[in-house]
């Protein structure tokens, strides 16, 4: 495995991170202290007294003020970092403008090494040991809902011209063949004139051919002359059909010469409209994008060690955040031939029926792939699991000053005991962080507020 090590050299004044930070503790999850649970909840949330993130609260941690002042991120009027000041930026809710939960997740195995072992205690980091979990049936993997790639249409202008009328707006549902726009084109007008000339040629060739046949029956014309007339007719018809097909593709508007109608190639929702009335468009431009959402696509991140059990056509059940009461059953339609070097997963594509429009692009979900039998798992407190974009991560204590990022796969809920099943990523007996993990996560995410507060030297 390729390890990613982040050497975190903390500013001396940053050693007091975390409101109400207490001594680091290592306990069994079966005996969590009420105080530890409370502190863990506070460390991950917003300071109720001052309305900013606990880890950034300069009122509870006055020594942090010098750090933000040195960075030029300081509101002298209210005594908070300018980027999270609840008075100047109430819309941010005391959080950074960049939501670290939406940034790219750290690579599996990324290590955060604190300057000293005492930093963990001052930062309020607490750990518990993972315990053996119940065996998990099948493979559990994260999923992201996207549009079905086979049901996306890019509509181009077939001939350069000026947009004279628009018939579709973004968000509108259109039927296949429905008019989207009317375009006036000088080149189309020339093609129509040429087509008229070719049709006249076809009519003349037909008359000539019939005349030669009649003359041959009367013995006046030879067979060679008839064959020549027949060849001319075939050539004229071929040219006419080619021009007619070209004009038919753009949907010639019979009501006005030099105009054509752009039509919808499939039924769906107009998600993009890149033109306006009166604008000149060329044939390489995409005017509209139409997506048929009656089917959607789920991208499932299958762990590398489980790929041998996954096959195209295999059954899968997907649940989606926000509509947990509904299960979407389907089969695997695609399986990538490469493994992501950072996540150590391969993408599996699943086509999902979506007749009621419940599924929307960029929803997060979870896939359960049936492979027969069951797999071992570990159980950890719910607070040990962090979300970073599409991934779920946890932090494992490797030494008093070193923590390792693990991408984990969380199995379906095991009950009301406060623990969750981790199907992969953590082994029973390993110490996982349950308090202060926000601090560790920000150190592993680029452009996050935590990384900005510290000098980070990344080595691979």
C-alpha positions in Angstrom: 0.0 0.0 0.0 1.2 3.5 -0.7 1.3 5.5 2.5 0.6 9.3 2.6 2.1 11.0 5.6 1.3 14.5 6.6 3.8 15.9 9.1 1.8 18.5 11.0 4.0 21.2 12.6 1.6 23.1 14.8 1.9 26.8 15.6 2.9 27.0 19.3 -0.3 28.9 20.1 -2.5 26.3 18.4 -1.8 23.7 21.2 -5.0 24.7 22.9 -7.4 23.5 20.2 -11.0 22.4 21.1 -13.4 24.0 23.6 -13.3 22.0 26.8 -10.5 19.7 25.7 -9.7 17.1 28.3 -7.2 14.4 28.9 -7.0 11.7 26.2 -8.7 8.5 27.2 -8.7 5.0 25.8 -11.8 3.1 26.9 -13.9 0.1 25.7 -17.0 1.1 23.8 -19.1 -1.0 26.2 -18.2 1.4 29.0 -18.3 5.0 27.5 -18.3 7.8 30.1 -21.2 10.3 29.9 -18.7 13.1 30.2 -16.7 11.7 27.3 -19.8 11.4 25.1 -20.7 15.0 25.9 -17.3 16.3 25.1 -17.2 14.2 21.9 -20.4 15.8 20.7 -19.2 19.3 21.5 -15.9 18.7 19.8 -17.7 17.9 16.5 -20.3 20.7 16.7 -20.7 24.4 17.2 -20.0 26.2 20.5 -23.5 26.9 21.8 -22.3 29.9 23.8 -20.5 31.8 21.0 -22.0 30.3 17.8 -18.8 29.2 16.0 -17.1 25.8 15.6 -15.7 24.5 18.8 -12.3 23.9 17.3 -12.2 27.6 16.1 -13.7 29.4 19.0 -11.3 32.1 20.1 -13.5 33.1 23.1 -13.1 29.6 24.6 -9.5 29.3 23.4 -8.0 32.8 23.6 -4.6 31.6 22.4 -6.0 30.8 19.0 -6.5 34.5 18.4 -2.8 35.1 17.6 -2.9 32.4 15.0 -5.7 33.9 13.0 -4.3 37.4 13.5 -1.0 36.3 12.0 -2.9 34.9 9.0 -4.8 38.2 8.5 -8.1 36.4 9.2 -9.4 38.4 12.2 -12.4 40.6 13.0 -11.1 43.0 15.7 -14.6 44.4 16.3 -16.1 41.1 17.4 -13.1 39.1 18.5 -13.5 36.1 16.1 -11.8 35.0 12.9 -13.2 37.0 10.1 -14.0 33.9 8.0 -16.3 32.5 10.7 -17.4 35.7 12.5 -21.1 35.1 13.5 -21.8 38.8 13.5 -20.2 39.7 10.1 -21.2 36.4 8.3 -24.3 35.1 10.0 -25.2 33.0 6.9 -22.1 30.8 7.5 -23.4 29.6 10.9 -19.9 30.0 12.5 -18.3 27.6 10.0 -15.7 28.2 7.2 -17.0 29.3 3.8 -15.5 26.1 2.4 -17.3 23.1 3.8 -14.7 20.6 4.4 -17.3 17.8 4.2 -17.7 18.6 0.5 -14.0 18.5 -0.3 -12.1 15.5 -1.6 -11.6 12.8 0.9 -8.0 12.0 2.0 -6.4 8.9 0.6 -6.8 5.7 2.5 -3.7 5.4 4.8 -3.0 9.1 5.1 -1.2 9.7 8.4 -1.4 12.7 10.6 1.6 13.1 12.8 1.2 15.7 15.6 4.2 17.7 16.8 4.1 16.2 20.2 2.1 13.5 22.0 0.7 16.1 24.3 -1.0 17.8 21.4 -3.6 15.1 21.3 -4.6 15.7 24.9 -4.8 19.5 24.4 -6.9 19.0 21.2 -9.4 16.9 23.1 -8.8 13.7 21.1 -10.2 10.6 22.7 -10.2 7.0 21.4 -12.0 3.7 22.0 -11.3 0.2 20.9 -13.3 -1.3 18.1 -15.0 -4.5 19.2 -15.9 -7.5 17.0 -19.2 -6.9 15.2 -21.8 -9.2 13.8 -21.0 -10.8 10.5 -22.2 -8.7 7.5 -24.0 -10.5 4.7 -22.6 -9.6 1.3 -20.6 -6.5 0.4 -21.5 -3.0 1.6 -20.2 -0.1 -0.4 -21.0 3.6 -0.9 -22.9 4.8 -3.9 -23.5 8.1 -5.7 -26.6 8.7 -7.9 -25.9 10.2 -11.3 -27.6 10.5 -14.6 -27.8 7.4 -16.8 -25.1 8.1 -19.5 -27.2 6.4 -22.2 -30.1 8.7 -21.6 -28.3 12.1 -22.0 -28.8 14.0 -25.3 -26.7 16.9 -26.5 -28.6 18.9 -29.1 -26.6 20.8 -31.7 -27.4 23.2 -34.5 -27.3 21.2 -37.7 -26.6 24.2 -39.8 -25.2 27.7 -38.9 -27.8 30.4 -38.5 -29.6 32.8 -36.3 -32.0 31.7 -33.5 -35.4 33.1 -34.4 -37.5 31.4 -31.7 -37.1 29.3 -28.5 -39.7 26.8 -27.4 -38.1 25.2 -24.4 -36.9 26.5 -21.0 -34.5 24.9 -18.5 -36.4 22.5 -16.3 -39.2 21.8 -18.8 -40.2 18.3 -19.7 -40.3 17.7 -23.5 -41.5 14.8 -25.5 -39.3 13.2 -28.2 -39.7 15.1 -31.5 -41.0 18.3 -29.7 -39.8 21.6 -31.2 -37.0 23.2 -29.2 -36.0 26.2 -31.4 -36.4 27.6 -34.9 -33.2 28.7 -36.7 -32.9 30.8 -39.8 -30.0 29.6 -41.9 -28.6 31.0 -45.2 -26.8 27.8 -46.0 -30.0 25.8 -45.5 -31.7 28.2 -47.9 -29.1 27.4 -50.5 -29.5 23.6 -49.8 -33.3 24.0 -50.3 -32.8 25.7 -53.6 -30.3 23.0 -54.6 -32.8 20.4 -53.6 -35.5 22.0 -55.7 -33.2 22.0 -58.7 -32.4 18.3 -58.1 -36.1 17.4 -57.9 -36.7 19.1 -61.2 -33.8 17.1 -62.6 -35.4 13.9 -61.3 -38.7 14.8 -63.0 -37.0 15.5 -66.3 -35.0 12.2 -66.0 -38.2 10.3 -65.4 -39.9 11.8 -68.4 -36.8 11.1 -70.6 -36.6 7.5 -69.3 -40.2 6.8 -70.1 -39.9 8.3 -73.5 -36.8 6.2 -74.4 -38.6 3.1 -73.2 -41.6 3.9 -75.5 -39.3 4.6 -78.4 -37.5 1.3 -77.8 -40.9 -0.6 -78.0 -41.6 1.1 -81.3 -38.1 0.1 -82.6 -37.0 3.8 -82.9 -34.5 3.9 -79.9 -31.8 1.4 -78.9 -31.4 -0.5 -75.6 -28.2 1.5 -75.0 -30.1 4.8 -75.0 -32.7 3.4 -72.6 -29.9 2.2 -70.2 -28.3 5.7 -70.3 -31.6 7.3 -69.5 -32.2 4.9 -66.6 -28.7 5.6 -65.2 -29.3 9.4 -65.3 -32.6 8.8 -63.4 -30.9 6.7 -60.7 -28.2 9.3 -60.2 -30.7 12.1 -59.9 -32.8 10.2 -57.4 -29.7 9.4 -55.3 -28.7 13.0 -55.1 -32.3 14.1 -54.3 -32.6 11.5 -51.5 -29.2 12.6 -50.0 -30.3 16.2 -49.9 -33.7 15.3 -48.5 -32.1 13.2 -45.8 -29.9 16.2 -44.9 -32.8 18.6 -44.7 -34.9 16.0 -42.8 -32.3 15.6 -40.1 -32.6 19.3 -39.2 -36.4 19.2 -39.5 -37.1 21.6 -42.4 -39.7 24.1 -41.6 -42.2 23.9 -44.6 -43.7 27.2 -43.5 -40.7 29.3 -44.3 -37.7 28.8 -46.6 -34.2 29.0 -45.0 -35.6 28.0 -41.6 -35.4 24.7 -39.7 -36.8 23.3 -36.5 -34.5 21.8 -33.8 -36.3 18.9 -32.2 -35.8 16.8 -29.1 -34.1 13.5 -29.8 -35.6 11.9 -26.7 -38.2 12.6 -24.0 -36.8 14.1 -20.8 -36.0 17.3 -18.9 -34.2 20.2 -20.4 -31.2 20.7 -18.1 -29.2 23.2 -20.2 -30.1 25.9 -22.7 -27.1 27.7 -24.1 -28.7 30.0 -26.6 -30.9 33.1 -26.7 -33.2 34.6 -29.4 -31.3 36.5 -32.0 -27.9 34.8 -31.4 -25.9 33.3 -34.2 -25.0 29.7 -33.7 -22.7 27.3 -35.5 -23.1 23.6 -36.1 -20.5 22.6 -33.5 -22.4 24.3 -30.6 -24.5 22.5 -28.1 -27.8 24.3 -27.9 -29.7 22.1 -25.4 -29.1 19.2 -23.1 -31.9 16.8 -22.4 -31.8 14.1 -19.8 -34.3 11.3 -19.4 -34.6 10.8 -15.7 -36.9 7.8 -15.9 -33.8 5.8 -15.3 -30.8 6.9 -13.2 -27.3 5.5 -12.6 -25.6 4.5 -9.4 -21.8 4.5 -9.1 -20.8 2.0 -6.5 -17.3 2.1 -5.1 -16.5 -1.6 -4.7 -13.5 -2.3 -2.3 -10.5 -3.9 -4.0 -10.5 -7.0 -1.8 -14.1 -7.7 -2.7 -13.8 -7.4 -6.5 -13.3 -11.2 -6.9 -16.9 -11.7 -5.6 -18.6 -9.1 -7.8 -19.8 -9.8 -11.4 -21.8 -8.1 -14.0 -25.4 -9.1 -13.7 -25.1 -9.7 -10.0 -28.0 -8.5 -7.8 -27.6 -5.3 -5.7 -29.9 -3.4 -3.4 -29.4 0.4 -3.0 -30.7 2.6 -0.3 -30.4 6.4 -0.7 -30.0 9.1 2.0 -33.3 11.0 2.4 -35.5 8.2 1.2 -34.2 5.4 3.4 -37.7 3.7 3.5 -37.3 2.8 -0.1 -35.0 0.1 -1.5 -34.0 0.1 -5.2 -33.2 -3.4 -6.5 -31.3 -3.9 -9.7 -28.3 -5.7 -11.2 -24.7 -4.6 -11.9 -24.5 -3.3 -15.5 -20.8 -2.3 -15.6 -17.6 -3.0 -13.6 -14.6 -0.8 -14.1 -11.3 -2.5 -15.2 -9.1 -0.3 -13.0 -8.8 0.4 -9.3 -8.5 3.9 -8.0 -5.0 4.2 -6.5 -6.1 6.4 -3.6 -9.4 4.8 -2.6 -8.5 1.3 -3.6 -12.0 0.8 -5.0 -13.4 0.1 -8.5 -16.6 1.7 -9.9 -19.5 -0.5 -10.5 -22.4 1.0 -12.5 -26.0 0.1 -11.7 -29.0 1.3 -13.7 -32.0 2.1 -11.5 -35.7 2.6 -12.6 -36.9 6.0 -11.5 -40.5 6.3 -12.7 -41.6 8.6 -9.8 -38.5 10.9 -10.0 -37.5 10.1 -6.4 -33.8 9.7 -7.4 -31.8 12.8 -8.1 -28.3 13.3 -9.3 -25.6 13.6 -6.6 -27.6 11.9 -3.9 -25.5 9.6 -1.7 -26.5 6.1 -0.9 -25.3 2.6 0.1 -25.2 -0.5 -2.0 -25.5 -4.1 -0.7 -24.1 -6.6 -3.2 -25.2 -10.1 -2.6 -22.3 -12.5 -2.9 -23.3 -15.4 -0.7 -22.1 -16.1 2.8 -21.1 -13.3 5.3 -18.0 -11.3 6.1 -16.5 -10.3 9.5 -16.8 -6.8 10.7 -15.9 -4.4 13.6 -18.2 -2.2 15.7 -17.4 1.4 16.6 -19.4 4.3 18.1 -21.3 6.3 15.5 -19.2 9.4 16.4 -16.1 7.7 15.0 -17.4 7.9 11.5 -16.8 11.1 9.5 -18.1 11.9 6.0 -15.7 13.5 3.5 -17.5 14.1 0.2 -18.7 10.6 -1.0 -16.5 8.7 1.4 -16.8 7.8 5.0 -13.6 7.9 7.1 -12.4 7.1 10.5 -9.1 7.8 12.3 -7.1 5.0 13.9 -4.5 5.8 16.6 -1.1 4.3 15.6 1.0 5.9 18.4 0.5 8.7 20.9 1.3 11.3 18.2 0.3 9.6 15.0 -3.2 8.8 13.5 -4.1 7.0 10.3 -7.0 7.8 8.0 -9.1 4.8 7.1 -11.8 4.8 4.4 -14.6 2.6 5.9 -17.7 0.9 4.6 -20.5 1.1 7.1 -23.0 -1.7 7.2 -26.7 -1.3 7.9 -27.6 -0.2 11.4 -27.2 -2.8 14.1 -29.6 -1.4 16.6 -29.9 1.2 19.4 -26.6 0.4 21.2 -24.8 3.5 19.7 -22.5 1.3 17.7 -22.3 0.8 13.9 -21.0 -2.1 11.9 -17.9 -1.3 9.8 -17.7 -3.9 7.1 -14.2 -2.9 6.0 -11.4 -0.5 7.0 -11.1 -1.2 10.7 -10.2 -4.3 12.6 -11.5 -5.3 16.1 -9.1 -4.1 18.8 -7.8 -1.0 16.9 -8.2 2.3 18.7 -10.5 4.7 16.8 -10.9 8.4 17.5 -14.4 9.4 18.8 -13.6 13.0 20.0 -11.5 15.6 18.2 -11.7 13.9 14.8 -12.9 17.1 13.2 -9.4 18.5 14.0 -7.8 15.4 12.3 -10.1 15.6 9.3 -9.3 19.2 8.6 -5.6 18.4 8.7 -6.0 15.8 5.9 -8.2 18.0 3.6 -6.6 20.5 1.4 -7.8 24.1 1.6 -9.6 23.3 4.8 -9.5 25.7 7.7 -7.5 23.3 9.8 -4.8 22.9 7.1 -4.7 26.7 6.8 -3.9 27.1 10.5 -0.9 24.8 10.4 2.2 24.4 8.3 1.8 21.0 6.7 4.7 19.1 5.1 3.4 16.3 2.9 5.6 13.3 2.2 4.8 10.2 0.2 
